[in-house]
């Protein structure tokens, strides 16, 4: 099937009550909160830090604004106007994060170039920035590289490359990418033949981590 016009989908910005920010807030603590899944608290901390001019907070804050993360409230499909407003708000923050070589800023800029968000589309440059972010250990960038390669979005499908990046993200603890590897095993993508036993084993691991698609796959015996 032809790839969708955009490979990325993200949540809209919705009103949210600011979470309490501890007096010892720091960009390192915000990153840890984010990577542990506490995105609402991470966003509140980053908002506070950016307001104080903390340069270390710009990259992740820009990424979260761009992707609509940490806002809380019910998830609904964003309107085109909401997406564009979010992208416009994120762009200067991402630029400031790039000055420090922040991995989330690199990932955000890579997505913007790959998707043509607030930038003329440049897939080659976008992928290069995502690889730079991934090489700094950024699991979000690893996930996106796997996604673009497995979908063949603006580039040829490359199952070997997709498997490489999904594996690296899975090794960082990404349950979604453990699920993705299982799906590739199930379909035989990048393998000589489907390996459904391996797929089910991966899904059981991802399900134990709370990945809803894996929970469903384990329950019904198929994706």
Secondary structure, DSSP 4 states (H G I P E B T S, - for coil): -PPPS-S---BPP---PPPP--TT--HHHHHHHHHTT-HHHHHHHHHHHHHTT-GGGHHHHHHHHHHT-S--S---BPPHHHHHHHHHHHHHHHHHHHHTT-HHHHHHHHHHHHHTSSS---HHHHHHHHHHHHHTT-HHHHHHHHHHHHHTSSS---HHHHHHHHHHHHHTT-HHHHHHHHHHHHHTTTSSS--HHHHHHHHHHHHHTT-HHHHHHHHHT--
